[in-house]
Amino acid sequence: MHFLASTLLCAASLAAAIPITPRLNARKLPLTGRAEATVYSNCVQPNMVALTFDDGPWIYEADIVGKLNAAGIHGTFFVNGMNYDCIYNYIDQIRSAHEAGHMYGDHTWDHTDLTTLNYQSISNELYGVELALQRIIGVQPAFMRPPYGSYNDLALQVIADHGMSAVMWDFDDGDSTGSSVSESEADYANTVASHPSNLLALNHETYETSADDVLPYAINLLKNAGYTFGTVAECLGGLQPYQWTTSYGNQDSSWNCNSMPVGPSGPTTTTHTSTSTSSTTTSTPTPGPPRYIQSYRNGQCLAISGSAGDGTPVVTVPCASANKWDISPGDGLVRLDGTNYCLDAGVGPHNNVPMKIWTCYPGLTQQQWTETSDNRIAITGGDQCLDEGPTGPQTYQCTAYNTNQIWYALATPPTSSTTTSTSTSSSSSAGPAPTGNVLHPNGDTTRCLTVASNNPYNGQVVQISDCFASSSPYYPMQLWSIARGSGSVRLAGTNYCLDAGTSPANGIGMKVWQCYDGLMQQTWYYTDDNRIAITGGTMCLDVTKESGPAPGSPYGSDQAVQTWQCTASDNQQVFTE
């Protein structure tokens, strides 16, 4: 893996995203001491009933969903991949139920007793349905139900490795074991008569009488007894029904049941050995010197939140207090320096997956990283990039011009340009102002292009304000380093530049951001007719009509500044020195 250089690569060479087929890669962990999946056998929410339906999808599911919808109830469907029929023959039916608020869980690919299988076979059984639900409704299930309610320690370990819990039941209507309609109804009546505090009910969607007769009877009986209804996740106290969600997939020829999909491989003696010795084994490629990994978007560096361990969140913090990372050119791992924990993207290539560390396993897809030509850190062979999201580092679709995805590997913590520029700005009244020029909109010498604070920071709004006297503490916020031709427009005396955002377009509010030479959204062309345009683009700096001051601005009579399509004779796009 060729990793990030500490110098900036020109953002004009942004690489296109690489298409990827969604796949799951559960972590291969040794069985010894491995936590087992939680098993739920009853609801915890008082007075709530969870109606669950197994063994579909099948032809009666739409009827069941219709009755539940009419009663205002959300049910839970534990589905197979290929049992009564292929799951991909029911895409519209499943999507319709999902959109109506019903929950889906994993019931294995072909309804085989898990206690008869080895690790790999159990993994295959789980993965086939996970993949189908990812594709069809964009979810990674958090719950599964073992066929026949049968499981052992190995099954629970594999279920846990797939990030799921197992769900049993405390009531069975008996439809799958031959109970008649009257017998099933009597079972419901006798159970309700005993006044249970809640109920986790097992039904099957594969019997016409269950859909047509028993279900309406049970709904009326339970409602009349004063029970409320919820999904399994709701009846368990409001747990999340899915590990993560994403957009629906687009069906192609791979969406079939011709064979069982192959899931993540299980632990082996070799894996166990390499886990305990990987920090010293000679077969592990030697990483380069430890580096700080800095986000372009906020100037902060990657660190862990808490003690190093499986699942510890990765965050960004001021670089001086951040962790160093060993970046291996041989096995693609980004390892927390001095540990055997690696940057891990989770079990699926999807947006908004929070970044964590996990025990390092060379070759595991979610721990294989590579750089692109434009300083992104991407899953090797995938289309997901390390992204500085609103809640911290995450995975997100690699996107051209998205500077949330630009990172730098640095040998030493960078000197905080924010601190330096803030100090210069706030103390400017005590010394000479930085050298620069004011920029007037349409030649109005009473108005100036202004940063909306005398304490600039990444993302601070730029606007038009009244021009200040050179003795004013706000005067330095109106001085710009600009020259005819192509280049940055820098707030004088600072390392903050005019920034048009990741996707310049009409109506994008103007801000300042840490300067990076050659970055497309910070490269402007000051034209001979006094327009400030994105170099190589069609967007110009533009004053918004009848706009008020930015929130928190200390100035009055302000107007917002934006990008807008360059238009001849548009005086709102003229700026003079």
PyMOL commands that set and color helices and strands:
alter all, ss='L'
color gray80, all
select helices_A, chain A and resi 11-13+61-71+87-99+114-116+119-137+147-149+153-161+175-177+181-193+208-224+232-235+269-277+319-321+365-367+403-405+417-426+428-430+475-478+520-522+571-573
alter helices_A, ss='H'
color red, helices_A
select strands_A, chain A and resi 39-40+48-56+76-79+103-106+139-141+143-144+165-167+171-172+199-204+228-229+242-245+292-295+301-304+314-317+325-327+334-336+341-344+353-354+356-359+369-371+377-379+384-389+392-397+407-410+440-441+447-451+460-466+480-481+485-487+490-491+496-499+508-509+511-514+524-526+532-534+539-543+559-565+575-576
alter strands_A, ss='S'
color yellow, strands_A
deselect
rebuild
show_as cartoon
